[in-house]
């Protein structure tokens, strides 16, 4: 961690309603379904959590509230926290709409809180979810947040993480992708800084991860588990050359370590030795 980053935090005002409805991943699905459905990324992240009815779930950085609504429909007791006022307001609206529906639902709770100081007793949750939050926390913040997650997680519970982008893609693979696409006459879609594709990310992405850094960060916070890479499915094929290069880049190591876009982790509290 850079010394100049110690004590830094992004202001919560960066995360206003416009951010959640125009830039935050899954906003298009949220608007189209009026919060009824999860985006592909959120759905994939939730799937690996192995969540079952009767569990208690904490969604750290609950954003618009889709995960809470999904939990309610599955008969799961869910709680969401976010430090952005806009997020807690949107999540409460989603929860209230679900509770006031025609079918009885499991209750859910929402509160405004900092991930570094979770307002819950020790060992409260079977699952803690942290989807698309890691990249928004400075390293010192992430360390404290993970220690809090470990505190509120049950001894046999699971911590599930999704973060994007893979730092190695942005730093090492993207420049080659940009050169290649420029040769194909598509350079206007590939700005020099990949975060400029979604401009607000230039302000709010302060701690992007790679396979090694994510494993190390979890280990230092007292977790052990699996970290892996994945990518969004391709929407369309192009030609034999491009499709062949894509297959190599996204299927074969070591290339895929640099070209895959997303990081997932499923971790548990590391057992004390001795």
SULURRA-V558357 format. One record per residue. N is the residue number from 1. RES is the residue in one letter. SS is DSSP state (A for helix, B for strand, O for the rest). OMEGA is omega in whole degrees, 0 to 359 (999 if undefined). D_LAST is the distance of its C-alpha to the last C-alpha in Angstrom with 2 decimals. Layout:
n:res:ss:omega:d_last
N:RES:SS:OMEGA:D_LAST
N:RES:SS:OMEGA:D_LAST
//
This chain:
n:res:ss:omega:d_last
1:X:O:177:30.54
2:X:O:180:33.99
3:X:A:182:34.49
4:X:A:178:37.68
5:X:A:182:35.82
6:X:O:179:33.58
7:X:O:180:34.70
8:X:O:172:36.94
9:X:O:174:37.31
10:X:O:178:39.95
11:X:O:182:42.45
12:X:A:181:42.33
13:X:A:175:46.10
14:X:A:185:45.68
15:X:O:179:44.59
16:X:O:182:47.81
17:X:A:179:49.35
18:X:A:179:51.10
19:X:A:184:47.82
20:X:A:183:46.40
21:X:A:181:49.71
22:X:A:186:50.64
23:X:O:183:47.61
24:X:O:186:44.29
25:X:O:178:43.34
26:X:O:183:44.86
27:X:A:182:47.63
28:X:A:178:50.31
29:X:A:179:48.88
30:X:A:181:48.34
31:X:A:182:51.97
32:X:A:184:53.40
33:X:A:183:51.66
34:X:O:177:51.70
35:X:O:184:47.93
36:X:O:187:48.04
37:X:O:176:46.20
38:X:O:172:43.20
39:X:O:179:43.78
40:X:A:183:42.65
41:X:A:179:39.71
42:X:A:179:38.51
43:X:A:180:39.10
44:X:A:180:37.04
45:X:A:180:34.14
46:X:A:182:34.31
47:X:A:183:34.52
48:X:O:182:31.08
49:X:O:180:29.52
50:X:O:182:30.05
51:X:O:180:31.33
52:X:O:179:32.73
53:X:O:180:34.91
54:X:O:179:33.22
55:X:O:171:30.51
56:X:B:187:30.34
57:X:B:171:30.59
58:X:B:177:30.54
59:X:B:181:32.68
60:X:B:186:31.97
61:X:O:190:35.27
62:X:O:173:37.35
63:X:O:184:40.53
64:X:O:176:43.50
65:X:O:182:41.70
66:X:A:181:42.09
67:X:A:179:38.50
68:X:A:178:38.93
69:X:A:179:42.18
70:X:A:179:40.65
71:X:A:181:37.91
72:X:A:182:40.57
73:X:A:179:42.55
74:X:O:180:39.60
75:X:O:183:39.02
76:X:O:177:35.85
77:X:B:187:35.21
78:X:B:176:34.92
79:X:B:179:34.67
80:X:B:173:35.67
81:X:B:174:35.39
82:X:B:180:37.26
83:X:O:177:38.30
84:X:O:181:41.71
85:X:A:180:44.38
86:X:A:181:46.20
87:X:A:181:43.18
88:X:A:178:42.56
89:X:A:180:46.30
90:X:A:180:46.50
91:X:A:178:43.46
92:X:A:178:44.93
93:X:A:180:48.21
94:X:A:180:46.59
95:X:A:180:44.68
96:X:A:179:47.83
97:X:A:180:49.94
98:X:A:180:47.59
99:X:A:181:47.48
100:X:O:180:51.27
101:X:O:185:51.84
102:X:O:181:53.58
103:X:O:178:50.45
104:X:O:182:47.84
105:X:O:172:44.57
106:X:O:181:41.08
107:X:O:176:40.96
108:X:B:180:39.25
109:X:B:179:38.64
110:X:B:174:39.15
111:X:B:177:38.57
112:X:B:183:38.92
113:X:O:178:35.68
114:X:O:179:33.75
115:X:O:181:30.75
116:X:O:179:29.01
117:X:O:184:29.44
118:X:O:186:29.22
119:X:O:182:31.04
120:X:O:179:28.80
121:X:O:176:26.26
122:X:O:174:22.54
123:X:O:186:21.80
124:X:O:194:25.52
125:X:B:175:25.90
126:X:B:179:25.30
127:X:B:169:26.41
128:X:B:182:26.94
129:X:B:175:29.61
130:X:B:185:30.43
131:X:B:176:33.52
132:X:O:178:35.45
133:X:O:186:33.91
134:X:A:186:31.58
135:X:A:180:34.60
136:X:A:182:36.07
137:X:O:173:33.25
138:X:O:184:33.03
139:X:A:180:29.67
140:X:A:178:28.75
141:X:A:181:29.76
142:X:A:179:27.83
143:X:A:180:24.57
144:X:A:179:25.20
145:X:A:180:26.39
146:X:A:176:23.30
147:X:A:176:21.10
148:X:A:176:23.56
149:X:A:180:23.39
150:X:A:181:19.62
151:X:A:185:20.32
152:X:A:180:23.13
153:X:B:175:21.70
154:X:B:184:20.50
155:X:B:180:16.98
156:X:B:183:18.73
157:X:B:180:21.38
158:X:B:176:22.62
159:X:B:185:23.82
160:X:B:184:26.96
161:X:B:165:28.60
162:X:B:176:32.02
163:X:B:179:33.48
164:X:B:1:36.58
165:X:O:168:37.97
166:X:B:184:35.91
167:X:A:181:36.30
168:X:A:176:36.99
169:X:A:183:39.89
170:X:A:187:41.53
171:X:A:189:41.06
172:X:A:185:41.76
173:X:A:186:43.31
174:X:A:179:45.49
175:X:A:178:47.81
176:X:A:175:48.70
177:X:A:181:49.18
178:X:A:178:51.46
179:X:A:181:53.49
180:X:A:181:53.92
181:X:A:177:54.96
182:X:A:177:57.33
183:X:A:179:59.02
184:X:O:179:59.50
185:X:O:182:61.14
186:X:O:187:58.32
187:X:A:182:57.14
188:X:A:180:58.12
189:X:A:186:55.22
190:X:O:180:52.68
191:X:O:182:52.58
192:X:O:177:51.15
193:X:O:182:48.15
194:X:A:179:46.63
195:X:A:179:45.56
196:X:A:175:49.27
197:X:A:169:49.69
198:X:A:193:48.34
199:X:O:183:49.45
200:X:O:179:47.36
201:X:A:177:44.21
202:X:A:178:45.31
203:X:A:193:44.66
204:X:A:177:41.61
205:X:O:185:39.41
206:X:O:186:37.39
207:X:O:180:34.08
208:X:O:190:34.68
209:X:B:167:31.82
210:X:O:183:31.50
211:X:A:185:29.00
212:X:A:182:26.94
213:X:A:179:27.10
214:X:A:177:26.16
215:X:A:181:23.05
216:X:A:181:22.07
217:X:A:178:22.89
218:X:A:181:20.82
219:X:A:181:17.75
220:X:A:178:18.26
221:X:O:176:18.50
222:X:O:178:15.16
223:X:B:170:16.82
224:X:B:181:16.87
225:X:B:186:19.95
226:X:B:174:23.40
227:X:B:181:26.04
228:X:B:182:29.56
229:X:B:174:33.18
230:X:B:180:36.30
231:X:O:173:39.84
232:X:O:176:42.68
233:X:O:178:44.97
234:X:O:181:48.19
235:X:O:182:51.13
236:X:O:175:53.75
237:X:O:178:54.49
238:X:O:177:56.52
239:X:O:187:57.85
240:X:A:182:56.75
241:X:A:181:55.71
242:X:A:180:53.69
243:X:A:178:52.11
244:X:A:178:51.16
245:X:A:178:49.59
246:X:A:180:47.71
247:X:A:179:46.33
248:X:A:185:45.11
249:X:A:187:43.61
250:X:A:182:41.72
251:X:A:189:40.80
252:X:O:170:40.02
253:X:O:3:37.12
254:X:O:185:37.05
255:X:A:185:39.95
256:X:A:178:38.39
257:X:A:182:35.46
258:X:A:184:38.20
259:X:A:177:40.63
260:X:O:191:38.55
261:X:O:191:38.87
262:X:B:177:36.05
263:X:B:174:32.25
264:X:B:173:30.21
265:X:B:170:26.50
266:X:B:187:24.56
267:X:B:174:20.98
268:X:B:180:18.24
269:X:B:181:15.46
270:X:O:180:12.50
271:X:O:178:9.48
272:X:O:180:6.53
273:X:O:177:3.80
274:X:O:999:0.00
//
